Amino acid sequence: MAAGGKRDGAGRKPLPVAVKKIKGTLQKCRTNPHAPKSTGMLCTPPEYMSDAAKEAWNYAVANSPPGLLSALDGAVLERWANCSGMYREALAKINRAGMAGMIVKTPSGILRRSPLMEVIRDLALEMKGYEAEMGFTPAARSRISMPADTAKNDDPWADIAG
């Protein structure tokens, strides 16, 4: 740890408060009281996005755990949705051409792997990072559990003890 108790990059990244709430592990004593609080919900995708990216955005918003994504997460979701849209479009182009779409002939007559295959791979790798950050993979979701609905605890010490 660096001076002042701040992370210096070593160790595990701290979980966002929303994830801790969903997991049921949020404790007041381990929460930064000065952390910025997100105030909005994610709604519609930006107008300038492609139709495929908007479809990915809407799918993610509709299927993410309630309370996990907020308006503050819009930029990360936008990048993921744009990558997803381009990935789907590139993959569709390859699929329409069949096996011939995976191989291209250079001007000198040499057969090479289509540049679209590299685009697809790069987009998949980029999406993987966003998916892990937002809880969109099976492994990321396995670390999140929704607390069971329980009766309200009337214990006055509950807020203090966490």
C-alpha positions in Angstrom: 0.0 0.0 0.0 1.1 3.5 -0.7 1.1 6.3 1.8 -2.4 7.3 3.0 -3.9 3.8 2.5 -4.3 4.2 -1.3 -3.7 1.2 -3.6 -0.4 1.3 -5.5 -1.5 -1.1 -8.2 -0.5 -4.3 -6.4 -3.1 -6.8 -5.4 -6.7 -7.3 -6.3 -8.8 -4.4 -7.7 -11.4 -3.3 -5.2 -15.0 -4.3 -6.1 -17.5 -1.6 -6.8 -20.1 -0.9 -4.1 -22.9 -2.1 -6.5 -21.2 -5.4 -6.9 -20.7 -5.7 -3.1 -24.4 -5.0 -2.5 -25.4 -7.6 -5.1 -23.0 -10.2 -3.5 -24.3 -9.3 -0.1 -20.8 -8.5 1.2 -21.1 -4.8 1.6 -19.8 -3.5 5.0 -19.9 0.1 6.0 -16.5 -0.1 7.6 -15.0 -1.2 4.3 -16.8 1.4 2.1 -15.3 4.7 1.0 -17.7 7.3 2.3 -16.4 9.8 -0.3 -16.8 7.5 -3.3 -18.8 9.1 -6.1 -22.4 7.8 -6.3 -23.9 7.1 -9.6 -27.4 8.5 -10.0 -28.9 7.4 -13.2 -30.1 4.3 -14.9 -28.9 3.1 -18.3 -31.7 3.6 -20.8 -31.4 3.9 -24.5 -28.2 3.6 -26.5 -26.6 6.7 -28.1 -28.2 7.5 -31.5 -24.9 7.4 -33.4 -24.3 3.8 -32.7 -24.9 1.2 -35.4 -28.0 -1.0 -35.3 -26.0 -4.0 -34.3 -24.3 -2.1 -31.4 -27.7 -0.7 -30.3 -29.0 -4.3 -30.2 -26.1 -5.4 -28.1 -26.6 -2.4 -25.7 -30.3 -3.2 -25.3 -29.6 -6.9 -24.7 -27.0 -6.1 -22.0 -29.3 -3.6 -20.2 -32.2 -6.0 -20.3 -30.2 -9.0 -19.1 -27.7 -7.6 -16.5 -28.5 -8.1 -12.8 -30.8 -5.3 -11.5 -28.8 -2.4 -10.0 -25.4 -3.5 -11.4 -25.2 -1.1 -14.4 -25.8 2.6 -13.9 -25.5 5.7 -16.1 -21.9 6.0 -15.1 -21.2 2.7 -16.7 -22.5 3.9 -20.0 -19.1 4.6 -21.5 -17.8 1.1 -20.8 -21.1 -0.4 -22.1 -20.9 1.7 -25.2 -17.4 0.4 -26.0 -18.5 -3.1 -25.4 -21.6 -2.7 -27.5 -19.7 -1.1 -30.4 -17.2 -3.9 -30.3 -20.0 -6.4 -30.2 -21.7 -4.8 -33.1 -18.6 -4.8 -35.3 -17.8 -8.3 -34.2 -21.2 -9.5 -35.3 -21.0 -7.6 -38.6 -17.5 -9.0 -39.4 -18.5 -12.5 -38.5 -21.6 -12.3 -40.6 -19.5 -11.2 -43.6 -17.2 -14.2 -43.1 -20.2 -16.5 -42.7 -21.9 -15.2 -45.8 -18.8 -16.0 -47.9 -18.3 -19.4 -46.2 -14.8 -20.9 -46.2 -13.8 -18.6 -49.1 -14.3 -15.6 -46.8 -11.6 -16.8 -44.4 -8.9 -16.9 -47.2 -8.0 -14.0 -49.5 -5.6 -13.9 -52.4 -3.0 -11.2 -52.4 -2.2 -9.3 -55.6 0.9 -11.5 -56.0 -1.4 -14.6 -55.9 -0.5 -15.8 -52.4 -3.4 -17.2 -50.3 -3.6 -15.6 -46.9 -5.9 -15.5 -43.9 -8.5 -12.8 -44.3 -7.8 -9.6 -42.4 -11.4 -9.9 -41.1 -10.3 -12.9 -39.1 -7.8 -10.7 -37.2 -10.5 -8.1 -36.7 -12.8 -10.7 -35.2 -10.1 -12.0 -32.9 -9.1 -8.5 -31.8 -12.7 -7.5 -31.1 -13.3 -10.7 -29.2 -10.3 -10.0 -27.0 -11.3 -6.4 -26.4 -14.9 -7.4 -25.5 -13.6 -10.0 -23.1 -12.1 -7.3 -20.9 -15.3 -5.2 -20.9 -17.3 -8.4 -20.2 -15.2 -9.2 -17.1 -15.5 -5.7 -15.8 -19.3 -5.6 -16.2 -20.0 -9.1 -15.0 -21.0 -10.4 -18.4 -19.1 -13.7 -18.3 -20.0 -16.9 -16.5 -16.8 -16.5 -14.3 -17.6 -12.9 -13.5 -21.2 -13.7 -12.7 -20.1 -16.6 -10.4 -18.6 -14.0 -8.1 -21.9 -12.1 -7.9 -24.8 -13.5 -5.9 -28.1 -11.8 -5.2 -29.0 -11.7 -1.5 -32.0 -13.7 -0.5 -35.1 -11.7 0.4 -35.1 -11.6 4.1 -37.3 -9.9 6.7 -36.2 -6.5 7.7 -33.7 -6.7 10.5 -34.8 -4.4 13.4 -31.4 -4.7 15.1 -30.1 -1.2 15.9 -26.5 -2.4 15.7 -26.9 -3.8 12.1 -25.9 -0.5 10.5 -22.9 -0.2 12.7 -21.6 -3.7 12.4 -22.3 -4.0 8.7 
